[in-house]
């Protein structure tokens, strides 16, 4: 009887660890999707954008996607000298956000 209780506890711990590891993998993929959004916005606006810019872009490839917002330094949420880029990367049910200022 005691042996069965130990087995149940062991499997419970293993299942919790597996969920945690899977969640970390999802988080990494979502982060890299957000980073790709930043890189795409930087590539698309190779030179400094004008001060009144507001641009958005989205991409979806299978289970991962990103949404970016480029805003001028005159926007209330931007503290950059010229502009800010915010990107949300999504993978399955996980989201990660990255923001840069220039």
N, CA, C and O atoms as a MOPAC input file, in Angstrom:
PM7 MOZYME 1SCF
protein

 N      0.82100 1    -1.19500 1     0.00000 1
 C      0.00000 1     0.00000 1     0.00000 1
 C      0.86900 1     1.26400 1     0.00000 1
 O      0.61400 1     2.18300 1    -0.77900 1
 N      1.87800 1     1.32000 1     0.85200 1
 C      2.74800 1     2.49900 1     0.90900 1
 C      3.47900 1     2.70800 1    -0.41200 1
 O      3.73700 1     3.84500 1    -0.80800 1
 N      3.81400 1     1.61300 1    -1.09400 1
 C      4.51100 1     1.70600 1    -2.37100 1
 C      3.64100 1     2.41100 1    -3.40900 1
 O      4.16300 1     3.18400 1    -4.21100 1
 N      2.34300 1     2.16900 1    -3.41600 1
 C      1.43600 1     2.80600 1    -4.36900 1
 C      1.30500 1     4.30500 1    -4.10000 1
 O      1.22000 1     5.09700 1    -5.03900 1
 N      1.28800 1     4.69700 1    -2.83400 1
 C      1.21000 1     6.12100 1    -2.50700 1
 C      2.44700 1     6.85600 1    -3.00000 1
 O      2.34400 1     7.97700 1    -3.49700 1
 N      3.58500 1     6.25300 1    -2.87200 1
 C      4.83100 1     6.86000 1    -3.34200 1
 C      4.83700 1     7.00700 1    -4.85000 1
 O      5.33200 1     8.00100 1    -5.38200 1
 N      4.28500 1     6.01200 1    -5.54300 1
 C      4.22200 1     6.06300 1    -7.00100 1
 C      3.31100 1     7.19200 1    -7.46300 1
 O      3.64100 1     7.90600 1    -8.41000 1
 N      2.18400 1     7.35900 1    -6.81200 1
 C      1.25700 1     8.43600 1    -7.16100 1
 C      1.90800 1     9.79800 1    -6.95100 1
 O      1.78000 1    10.68400 1    -7.79600 1
 N      2.59400 1     9.96800 1    -5.84900 1
 C      3.29100 1    11.22200 1    -5.57300 1
 C      4.36400 1    11.47800 1    -6.62300 1
 O      4.50500 1    12.60400 1    -7.10000 1
 N      5.11400 1    10.45900 1    -6.98500 1
 C      6.17400 1    10.58800 1    -7.99000 1
 C      5.58700 1    11.05400 1    -9.32800 1
 O      6.10800 1    11.98600 1    -9.94000 1
 N      4.51000 1    10.41200 1    -9.78100 1
 C      3.90900 1    10.78300 1   -11.05700 1
 C      3.31800 1    12.19700 1   -11.01500 1
 O      3.35200 1    12.90700 1   -12.02000 1
 N      2.79000 1    12.60200 1    -9.89000 1
 C      2.26800 1    13.95900 1    -9.75100 1
 C      3.38600 1    14.98200 1    -9.90600 1
 O      3.22100 1    15.98200 1   -10.60500 1
 N      4.50900 1    14.74000 1    -9.26600 1
 C      5.66400 1    15.64500 1    -9.35700 1
 C      6.19500 1    15.68800 1   -10.79300 1
 O      6.52100 1    16.75900 1   -11.30300 1
 N      6.27900 1    14.53300 1   -11.43600 1
 C      6.77800 1    14.47000 1   -12.81000 1
 C      5.84300 1    15.23700 1   -13.75300 1
 O      6.31600 1    15.96000 1   -14.62900 1
 N      4.54400 1    15.09000 1   -13.58700 1
 C      3.59100 1    15.80400 1   -14.44800 1
 C      3.69400 1    17.31100 1   -14.26300 1
 O      3.62700 1    18.05700 1   -15.24000 1
 N      3.85300 1    17.76700 1   -13.04000 1
 C      4.01300 1    19.20300 1   -12.77700 1
 C      5.27900 1    19.71800 1   -13.44200 1
 O      5.27400 1    20.79900 1   -14.03100 1
 N      6.36000 1    18.95600 1   -13.35400 1
 C      7.61500 1    19.37200 1   -13.98200 1
 C      7.48500 1    19.41900 1   -15.50100 1
 O      8.01300 1    20.32700 1   -16.14300 1
 N      6.78800 1    18.45300 1   -16.07300 1
 C      6.59500 1    18.44700 1   -17.52800 1
 C      5.79900 1    19.66400 1   -17.98900 1
 O      6.12100 1    20.25800 1   -19.01800 1
 N      4.78100 1    20.03500 1   -17.25300 1
 C      3.99500 1    21.23500 1   -17.59600 1
 C      4.86200 1    22.48900 1   -17.51400 1
 O      4.76600 1    23.37500 1   -18.36300 1
 N      5.70000 1    22.55600 1   -16.49400 1
 C      6.58300 1    23.71200 1   -16.32800 1
 C      7.56700 1    23.80800 1   -17.48300 1
 O      7.78900 1    24.89200 1   -18.02300 1
 N      8.15200 1    22.69600 1   -17.86100 1
 C      9.11800 1    22.68100 1   -18.96500 1
 C      8.43900 1    23.07300 1   -20.26500 1
 O      9.00600 1    23.84800 1   -21.03600 1
 N      7.24400 1    22.56400 1   -20.53300 1
 C      6.50700 1    22.92500 1   -21.74000 1
 C      6.19200 1    24.42000 1   -21.74000 1
 O      6.30500 1    25.07500 1   -22.77600 1
 N      5.80100 1    24.95800 1   -20.59800 1
 C      5.50800 1    26.38400 1   -20.49800 1
 C      6.73000 1    27.23800 1   -20.78800 1
 O      6.60900 1    28.30000 1   -21.39900 1
 N      7.91100 1    26.78900 1   -20.35700 1
 C      9.13700 1    27.53700 1   -20.64600 1
 C      9.41700 1    27.54000 1   -22.13500 1
 O      9.83100 1    28.56100 1   -22.68200 1
 N      9.19900 1    26.41700 1   -22.80000 1
 C      9.40500 1    26.35100 1   -24.24300 1
 C      8.46000 1    27.27000 1   -24.97900 1
 O      8.86900 1    27.95800 1   -25.91400 1
 N      7.19100 1    27.29600 1   -24.57100 1
 C      6.21000 1    28.19000 1   -25.18300 1
 C      6.60800 1    29.64700 1   -24.97900 1
 O      6.44900 1    30.47500 1   -25.87500 1
 N      7.12500 1    29.95200 1   -23.79700 1
 C      7.54500 1    31.31300 1   -23.47900 1
 C      8.70600 1    31.75400 1   -24.36600 1
 O      8.73400 1    32.89400 1   -24.83000 1
 N      9.64600 1    30.87200 1   -24.60000 1
 C     10.80100 1    31.20000 1   -25.44300 1
 C     10.35500 1    31.46500 1   -26.87600 1
 O     10.82200 1    32.41300 1   -27.50800 1
 N      9.45700 1    30.63300 1   -27.38900 1
 C      8.97100 1    30.82800 1   -28.75600 1
 C      8.21100 1    32.15300 1   -28.86200 1
 O      8.37700 1    32.88200 1   -29.84000 1
 N      7.38400 1    32.46900 1   -27.87100 1
 C      6.64000 1    33.73400 1   -27.87700 1
 C      7.60300 1    34.92000 1   -27.81000 1
 O      7.39000 1    35.92700 1   -28.48500 1
 N      8.66100 1    34.81000 1   -27.00200 1
 C      9.65700 1    35.88100 1   -26.91300 1
 C     10.32700 1    36.10600 1   -28.26900 1
 O     10.47200 1    37.24600 1   -28.70900 1
 N     10.73200 1    35.02600 1   -28.92600 1
 C     11.39500 1    35.17800 1   -30.22600 1
 C     10.43900 1    35.70700 1   -31.29000 1
 O     10.87500 1    36.39600 1   -32.21300 1
 N      9.16100 1    35.40500 1   -31.18400 1
 C      8.18100 1    35.99900 1   -32.10300 1
 C      8.12200 1    37.50800 1   -31.88500 1
 O      8.08100 1    38.27100 1   -32.85000 1
 N      8.11700 1    37.94900 1   -30.61300 1
 C      8.11600 1    39.38700 1   -30.30800 1
 C      9.39900 1    40.03700 1   -30.81300 1
 O      9.36300 1    41.13800 1   -31.36300 1
 N     10.52500 1    39.36800 1   -30.63000 1
 C     11.80100 1    39.88800 1   -31.11300 1
 C     11.80000 1    40.00400 1   -32.63400 1
 O     12.34100 1    40.96400 1   -33.18300 1
 N     11.20500 1    39.04400 1   -33.31000 1
 C     11.09100 1    39.11100 1   -34.76900 1
 C     10.26000 1    40.31200 1   -35.19400 1
 O     10.54200 1    40.93600 1   -36.21700 1
 N      9.24000 1    40.63600 1   -34.41500 1
 C      8.43600 1    41.82300 1   -34.70700 1
 C      9.26500 1    43.09100 1   -34.62100 1
 O      9.13900 1    43.97800 1   -35.46600 1
 N     10.11700 1    43.18300 1   -33.59700 1
 C     11.00800 1    44.34800 1   -33.45500 1
 C     11.95100 1    44.42600 1   -34.65200 1
 O     12.11300 1    45.49100 1   -35.24900 1
 N     12.56900 1    43.30700 1   -35.00100 1
 C     13.51700 1    43.28700 1   -36.12100 1
 C     12.82800 1    43.66000 1   -37.43400 1
 O     13.40300 1    44.37700 1   -38.25300 1
 N     11.61100 1    43.18100 1   -37.63600 1
 C     10.86000 1    43.51400 1   -38.85100 1
 C     10.55900 1    45.00400 1   -38.91400 1
 O     10.70900 1    45.62600 1   -39.96500 1
 N     10.13600 1    45.57400 1   -37.79600 1
 C      9.84400 1    47.01200 1   -37.77100 1
 C     11.10400 1    47.83200 1   -38.02200 1
 O     11.05400 1    48.83900 1   -38.72800 1
 N     12.22800 1    47.41600 1   -37.45500 1
 C     13.48100 1    48.13100 1   -37.69500 1
 C     13.90200 1    48.02600 1   -39.16200 1
 O     14.36500 1    49.00000 1   -39.75500 1
 N     13.73900 1    46.84500 1   -39.73100 1
 C     14.10600 1    46.65600 1   -41.13500 1
 C     13.20800 1    47.48100 1   -42.05200 1
 O     13.68600 1    48.09200 1   -43.00800 1
 N     11.91300 1    47.49800 1   -41.76200 1
 C     10.97100 1    48.23400 1   -42.60800 1
 C     11.17300 1    49.74000 1   -42.51900 1
 O     10.86400 1    50.45000 1   -43.47700 1
 N     11.67500 1    50.24600 1   -41.41400 1
 C     11.92000 1    51.67700 1   -41.26600 1
 C     13.40500 1    51.92600 1   -41.14600 1
 O     13.85000 1    52.51700 1   -40.16200 1
 N     14.18800 1    51.48900 1   -42.12300 1
 C     15.65200 1    51.51000 1   -42.06100 1
 C     16.23100 1    52.83700 1   -41.60700 1
 O     17.25400 1    52.86300 1   -40.92300 1
 N     15.60400 1    53.92000 1   -41.97100 1
 C     16.06400 1    55.21300 1   -41.47300 1
 C     15.11300 1    55.66100 1   -40.36600 1
 O     14.04600 1    55.07300 1   -40.18900 1
 N     15.48500 1    56.67500 1   -39.63800 1
 C     14.62200 1    57.16800 1   -38.56500 1
 C     13.29500 1    57.62500 1   -39.15200 1
 O     13.27800 1    58.43000 1   -40.08300 1
 N     12.19500 1    57.12800 1   -38.63000 1
 C     10.90100 1    57.55400 1   -39.15200 1
 C     10.60700 1    59.00700 1   -38.79000 1
 O     11.19200 1    59.54000 1   -37.84700 1
 N      9.71800 1    59.64400 1   -39.52100 1
 C      9.35400 1    61.01600 1   -39.18100 1
 C      8.70300 1    61.08200 1   -37.80200 1
 O      8.25100 1    60.06700 1   -37.27200 1
 N      8.66000 1    62.25300 1   -37.24100 1
 C      8.19100 1    62.40500 1   -35.86100 1
 C      6.71000 1    62.10600 1   -35.67600 1
 O      6.27000 1    61.89200 1   -34.54600 1
 N      5.93500 1    62.08400 1   -36.74800 1
 C      4.50300 1    61.83900 1   -36.59500 1
 C      4.09200 1    60.41400 1   -36.97500 1
 O      2.91900 1    60.16200 1   -37.25400 1
 N      5.04900 1    59.48400 1   -36.98700 1
 C      4.76000 1    58.12600 1   -37.44200 1
 C      3.92100 1    57.34600 1   -36.43300 1
 O      4.12400 1    57.44800 1   -35.22300 1
 N      2.99900 1    56.58500 1   -36.94400 1
 C      2.31300 1    55.53900 1   -36.19200 1
 C      2.09900 1    54.41700 1   -37.18900 1
 O      1.37800 1    54.58300 1   -38.17300 1
 N      2.71800 1    53.28300 1   -36.93800 1
 C      2.60900 1    52.16700 1   -37.87100 1
 C      2.40500 1    50.87700 1   -37.09500 1
 O      2.91900 1    50.70900 1   -35.98900 1
 N      1.65700 1    49.98300 1   -37.68700 1
 C      1.46000 1    48.66800 1   -37.08200 1
 C      1.80000 1    47.60900 1   -38.11500 1
 O      1.71100 1    47.85100 1   -39.31900 1
 N      2.18700 1    46.44600 1   -37.64400 1
 C      2.38500 1    45.31400 1   -38.53500 1
 C      2.05600 1    44.03700 1   -37.77700 1
 O      2.19600 1    43.96800 1   -36.55500 1
 N      1.62400 1    43.04800 1   -38.50400 1
 C      1.30300 1    41.75700 1   -37.91200 1
 C      1.86100 1    40.65400 1   -38.79700 1
 O      2.07800 1    40.84200 1   -39.99400 1
 N      2.08400 1    39.52700 1   -38.19600 1
 C      2.52900 1    38.34500 1   -38.92600 1
 C      2.02900 1    37.12700 1   -38.18700 1
 O      2.00300 1    37.10700 1   -36.95600 1
 N      1.63700 1    36.12500 1   -38.91900 1
 C      1.21100 1    34.87000 1   -38.31700 1
 C      1.75600 1    33.73100 1   -39.15900 1
 O      1.56200 1    33.68800 1   -40.37400 1
 N      2.43100 1    32.82700 1   -38.50700 1
 C      2.98400 1    31.67200 1   -39.20300 1
 C      2.72500 1    30.42100 1   -38.39300 1
 O      3.52800 1    30.05900 1   -37.53300 1
 N      1.64500 1    29.77500 1   -38.65000 1
 C      1.31000 1    28.57900 1   -37.88400 1
 C      0.80600 1    28.94300 1   -36.50800 1
 O     -0.20100 1    29.63900 1   -36.38000 1
 N      1.49400 1    28.48100 1   -35.47300 1
 C      1.05100 1    28.71000 1   -34.10300 1
 C      1.62600 1    29.97800 1   -33.49500 1
 O      1.14800 1    30.43100 1   -32.45500 1
 N      2.64500 1    30.56000 1   -34.12200 1
 C      3.28500 1    31.76200 1   -33.58600 1
 C      2.85900 1    32.98100 1   -34.39300 1
 O      2.54000 1    32.87700 1   -35.57700 1
 N      2.86000 1    34.15200 1   -33.72600 1
 C      2.51000 1    35.39200 1   -34.40700 1
 C      3.10100 1    36.56700 1   -33.64700 1
 O      3.52300 1    36.43300 1   -32.49800 1
 N      3.12700 1    37.73400 1   -34.31000 1
 C      3.50100 1    38.95800 1   -33.60200 1
 C      2.67600 1    40.12000 1   -34.11100 1
 O      2.17400 1    40.11400 1   -35.23500 1
 N      2.55100 1    41.12100 1   -33.24800 1
 C      1.92800 1    42.39900 1   -33.58300 1
 C      2.89000 1    43.47900 1   -33.11100 1
 O      3.37400 1    43.42600 1   -31.98100 1
 N      3.16800 1    44.45100 1   -33.95800 1
 C      4.04200 1    45.55000 1   -33.54800 1
 C      3.32800 1    46.88100 1   -33.69200 1
 O      2.42200 1    47.03900 1   -34.51000 1
 N      3.75000 1    47.81700 1   -32.89300 1
 C      3.26300 1    49.19200 1   -32.97500 1
 C      4.47300 1    50.10500 1   -32.89100 1
 O      5.20800 1    50.08000 1   -31.90300 1
 N      4.68000 1    50.90500 1   -33.91600 1
 C      5.73500 1    51.91200 1   -33.91400 1
 C      5.06400 1    53.25300 1   -33.67600 1
 O      4.15100 1    53.64000 1   -34.40600 1
 N      5.51500 1    53.95000 1   -32.66500 1
 C      4.90000 1    55.24900 1   -32.35100 1
 C      5.96600 1    56.32600 1   -32.21800 1
 O      7.11600 1    56.04900 1   -31.88000 1
 N      5.56300 1    57.54500 1   -32.48800 1
 C      6.47300 1    58.68800 1   -32.43800 1
 C      6.80800 1    59.04100 1   -30.99900 1
 O      6.08900 1    58.67900 1   -30.06800 1
 N      7.90500 1    59.75000 1   -30.83800 1
 C      8.31800 1    60.17500 1   -29.49600 1
 C      7.33400 1    61.15200 1   -28.88300 1
 O      7.36500 1    61.39000 1   -27.67600 1
 N      6.46500 1    61.71900 1   -29.69800 1
 C      5.45800 1    62.64000 1   -29.17800 1
 C      4.26600 1    61.90400 1   -28.55600 1
 O      3.42600 1    62.52800 1   -27.90700 1
 N      4.18800 1    60.59200 1   -28.74800 1
 C      3.10300 1    59.81100 1   -28.14100 1
 C      3.29900 1    59.72800 1   -26.64200 1
 O      4.43700 1    59.64900 1   -26.17900 1
 N      2.22000 1    59.74300 1   -25.86600 1
 C      2.35700 1    59.73600 1   -24.40300 1
 C      3.01100 1    58.46900 1   -23.84300 1
 O      3.61700 1    58.52100 1   -22.77300 1
 N      2.90100 1    57.33300 1   -24.54100 1
 C      3.48100 1    56.09100 1   -24.02600 1
 C      4.92100 1    55.86700 1   -24.49100 1
 O      5.53500 1    54.86200 1   -24.13300 1
 N      5.46700 1    56.79900 1   -25.28900 1
 C      6.82200 1    56.64800 1   -25.82900 1
 C      7.77500 1    57.63500 1   -25.15900 1
 O      7.52300 1    58.83900 1   -25.12400 1
 N      8.86900 1    57.10300 1   -24.63200 1
 C      9.87400 1    57.94600 1   -23.99000 1
 C     11.17500 1    57.97600 1   -24.78900 1
 O     12.21800 1    58.37000 1   -24.26700 1
 N     11.11300 1    57.56200 1   -26.04800 1
 C     12.30000 1    57.54600 1   -26.89400 1
 C     12.60100 1    58.92100 1   -27.45300 1
 O     11.76300 1    59.82300 1   -27.42400 1
 N     13.79900 1    59.06300 1   -27.95700 1
 C     14.19600 1    60.34400 1   -28.55700 1
 C     13.50000 1    60.55600 1   -29.89800 1
 O     13.07100 1    61.66500 1   -30.21600 1
 N     13.39100 1    59.46300 1   -30.69600 1
 C     12.76000 1    59.57100 1   -32.00800 1
 C     11.46000 1    58.77600 1   -32.09200 1
 O     10.43800 1    59.29100 1   -32.54500 1
 N     11.50600 1    57.52600 1   -31.65300 1
 C     10.32500 1    56.67600 1   -31.74600 1
 C     10.46000 1    55.46500 1   -30.82100 1
 O     11.52500 1    55.21500 1   -30.25600 1
 N      9.36400 1    54.72200 1   -30.68000 1
 C      9.32700 1    53.50100 1   -29.87600 1
 C      8.69100 1    52.39400 1   -30.71100 1
 O      7.81100 1    52.64500 1   -31.53500 1
 N      9.14600 1    51.19000 1   -30.48800 1
 C      8.53000 1    50.02600 1   -31.12900 1
 C      8.14900 1    49.04000 1   -30.03000 1
 O      8.99500 1    48.62700 1   -29.23700 1
 N      6.88500 1    48.67200 1   -29.98800 1
 C      6.38900 1    47.66000 1   -29.05400 1
 C      5.96900 1    46.45700 1   -29.87100 1
 O      5.35400 1    46.59700 1   -30.92800 1
 N      6.30300 1    45.27400 1   -29.38100 1
 C      5.95000 1    44.05700 1   -30.09300 1
 C      5.40600 1    43.03000 1   -29.11000 1
 O      5.95400 1    42.84500 1   -28.02300 1
 N      4.32700 1    42.36600 1   -29.50100 1
 C      3.74900 1    41.28600 1   -28.70300 1
 C      3.90400 1    40.00200 1   -29.50400 1
 O      3.35400 1    39.87500 1   -30.59800 1
 N      4.64600 1    39.05900 1   -28.96200 1
 C      4.78500 1    37.75300 1   -29.59100 1
 C      3.84000 1    36.77600 1   -28.92400 1
 O      3.68700 1    36.77900 1   -27.70200 1
 N      3.20900 1    35.93900 1   -29.73200 1
 C      2.25500 1    34.97000 1   -29.19700 1
 C      2.59600 1    33.58300 1   -29.70900 1
 O      2.95000 1    33.40100 1   -30.87400 1
 N      2.48400 1    32.62000 1   -28.82700 1
 C      2.61800 1    31.21500 1   -29.20300 1
 C      1.62800 1    30.42600 1   -28.36600 1
 O      1.70600 1    30.41700 1   -27.13800 1
 N      0.70700 1    29.77100 1   -29.03200 1
 C     -0.39400 1    29.07100 1   -28.36200 1
 C     -1.09100 1    30.05600 1   -27.42600 1
 O     -1.67500 1    31.03000 1   -27.90000 1
 N     -1.04700 1    29.83400 1   -26.12800 1
 C     -1.71600 1    30.73600 1   -25.18300 1
 C     -0.73400 1    31.63400 1   -24.42700 1
 O     -1.11100 1    32.28600 1   -23.45300 1
 N      0.51500 1    31.66800 1   -24.87300 1
 C      1.55900 1    32.42800 1   -24.18700 1
 C      1.86500 1    33.70800 1   -24.95100 1
 O      1.98200 1    33.68600 1   -26.17600 1
 N      1.99500 1    34.82100 1   -24.24000 1
 C      2.36100 1    36.11400 1   -24.84500 1
 C      3.60300 1    36.66600 1   -24.15800 1
 O      3.75100 1    36.55600 1   -22.94100 1
 N      4.48400 1    37.25500 1   -24.94100 1
 C      5.63700 1    37.96900 1   -24.41000 1
 C      5.73000 1    39.30600 1   -25.11800 1
 O      5.46400 1    39.39900 1   -26.31600 1
 N      6.10800 1    40.34700 1   -24.38000 1
 C      6.18700 1    41.69800 1   -24.93400 1
 C      7.63100 1    42.20400 1   -24.88200 1
 O      8.36900 1    41.96100 1   -23.92700 1
 N      7.99800 1    42.91500 1   -25.94600 1
 C      9.31000 1    43.54200 1   -26.03100 1
 C      9.08800 1    44.96100 1   -26.51500 1
 O      8.27300 1    45.19600 1   -27.40700 1
 N      9.81500 1    45.91700 1   -25.92500 1
 C      9.68600 1    47.31800 1   -26.33400 1
 C     11.07700 1    47.92100 1   -26.42700 1
 O     11.91500 1    47.71200 1   -25.55000 1
 N     11.31700 1    48.66600 1   -27.49300 1
 C     12.57900 1    49.38400 1   -27.62300 1
 C     12.27000 1    50.85100 1   -27.83900 1
 O     11.19600 1    51.20600 1   -28.32600 1
 N     13.21000 1    51.69700 1   -27.47800 1
 C     13.11000 1    53.13300 1   -27.75000 1
 C     14.36800 1    53.55800 1   -28.48200 1
 O     15.45700 1    53.04200 1   -28.23300 1
 N     14.20000 1    54.49300 1   -29.37300 1
 C     15.34000 1    55.02700 1   -30.11800 1
 C     15.27600 1    56.52600 1   -30.09800 1
 O     16.14300 1    57.18900 1   -30.66800 1

